[in-house]
Amino acid sequence: MAVPKRRHSSTRGKKRRTGWKLKRPTLQVCSHCSSPKRTHRVCANCGYYNGEEIVAPRDK
């Protein structure tokens, strides 16, 4: 069974955990309605993606 021979320093452990942070999702402006939307997804506001209507918008 693999057991470490010596103790790792706290700095070494912190270096290993540097990529664990949560990142904010990237947003783009919808080309049809100008509302913010996630990249590569259908706009939740108007239902358009890449200039085409994919989903009919809901009535408010």
Rosetta constraint file for C-alpha pairs under 8 A:
AtomPair CA 8 CA 12 HARMONIC 6.35 0.50
AtomPair CA 8 CA 13 HARMONIC 6.95 0.50
AtomPair CA 9 CA 13 HARMONIC 6.59 0.50
AtomPair CA 10 CA 14 HARMONIC 6.19 0.50
AtomPair CA 11 CA 15 HARMONIC 6.18 0.50
AtomPair CA 12 CA 16 HARMONIC 6.48 0.50
AtomPair CA 13 CA 17 HARMONIC 6.56 0.50
AtomPair CA 14 CA 18 HARMONIC 6.39 0.50
AtomPair CA 25 CA 38 HARMONIC 7.10 0.50
AtomPair CA 26 CA 38 HARMONIC 6.16 0.50
AtomPair CA 26 CA 39 HARMONIC 6.58 0.50
AtomPair CA 27 CA 36 HARMONIC 6.05 0.50
AtomPair CA 27 CA 37 HARMONIC 5.38 0.50
AtomPair CA 27 CA 38 HARMONIC 4.72 0.50
AtomPair CA 27 CA 39 HARMONIC 5.97 0.50
AtomPair CA 28 CA 36 HARMONIC 5.54 0.50
AtomPair CA 28 CA 37 HARMONIC 5.44 0.50
AtomPair CA 28 CA 38 HARMONIC 6.14 0.50
AtomPair CA 28 CA 39 HARMONIC 5.98 0.50
AtomPair CA 29 CA 34 HARMONIC 5.25 0.50
AtomPair CA 29 CA 35 HARMONIC 5.55 0.50
AtomPair CA 29 CA 36 HARMONIC 4.58 0.50
AtomPair CA 29 CA 37 HARMONIC 6.11 0.50
AtomPair CA 30 CA 34 HARMONIC 4.58 0.50
AtomPair CA 30 CA 35 HARMONIC 5.38 0.50
AtomPair CA 30 CA 36 HARMONIC 6.04 0.50
AtomPair CA 30 CA 37 HARMONIC 6.24 0.50
AtomPair CA 30 CA 43 HARMONIC 6.75 0.50
AtomPair CA 31 CA 50 HARMONIC 7.94 0.50
AtomPair CA 31 CA 51 HARMONIC 7.31 0.50
AtomPair CA 32 CA 46 HARMONIC 7.60 0.50
AtomPair CA 32 CA 48 HARMONIC 6.96 0.50
AtomPair CA 32 CA 51 HARMONIC 7.06 0.50
AtomPair CA 33 CA 45 HARMONIC 7.70 0.50
AtomPair CA 33 CA 46 HARMONIC 6.65 0.50
AtomPair CA 35 CA 45 HARMONIC 7.31 0.50
AtomPair CA 37 CA 41 HARMONIC 7.44 0.50
AtomPair CA 37 CA 42 HARMONIC 7.95 0.50
AtomPair CA 37 CA 43 HARMONIC 5.84 0.50
AtomPair CA 37 CA 44 HARMONIC 7.33 0.50
AtomPair CA 38 CA 43 HARMONIC 7.77 0.50
AtomPair CA 40 CA 49 HARMONIC 7.95 0.50
AtomPair CA 41 CA 49 HARMONIC 6.84 0.50
AtomPair CA 42 CA 47 HARMONIC 5.77 0.50
AtomPair CA 42 CA 48 HARMONIC 5.74 0.50
AtomPair CA 42 CA 49 HARMONIC 4.89 0.50
AtomPair CA 42 CA 54 HARMONIC 7.30 0.50
AtomPair CA 42 CA 55 HARMONIC 7.97 0.50
AtomPair CA 43 CA 47 HARMONIC 4.93 0.50
AtomPair CA 43 CA 48 HARMONIC 5.56 0.50
AtomPair CA 43 CA 49 HARMONIC 6.45 0.50
AtomPair CA 45 CA 57 HARMONIC 7.01 0.50
AtomPair CA 46 CA 56 HARMONIC 7.59 0.50
AtomPair CA 46 CA 57 HARMONIC 5.38 0.50
AtomPair CA 47 CA 53 HARMONIC 5.86 0.50
AtomPair CA 47 CA 54 HARMONIC 5.82 0.50
AtomPair CA 47 CA 55 HARMONIC 4.73 0.50
AtomPair CA 47 CA 56 HARMONIC 5.93 0.50
AtomPair CA 47 CA 57 HARMONIC 5.55 0.50
AtomPair CA 48 CA 52 HARMONIC 5.38 0.50
AtomPair CA 48 CA 53 HARMONIC 4.32 0.50
AtomPair CA 48 CA 54 HARMONIC 5.58 0.50
AtomPair CA 48 CA 55 HARMONIC 6.90 0.50
AtomPair CA 49 CA 53 HARMONIC 6.44 0.50
AtomPair CA 49 CA 54 HARMONIC 6.48 0.50
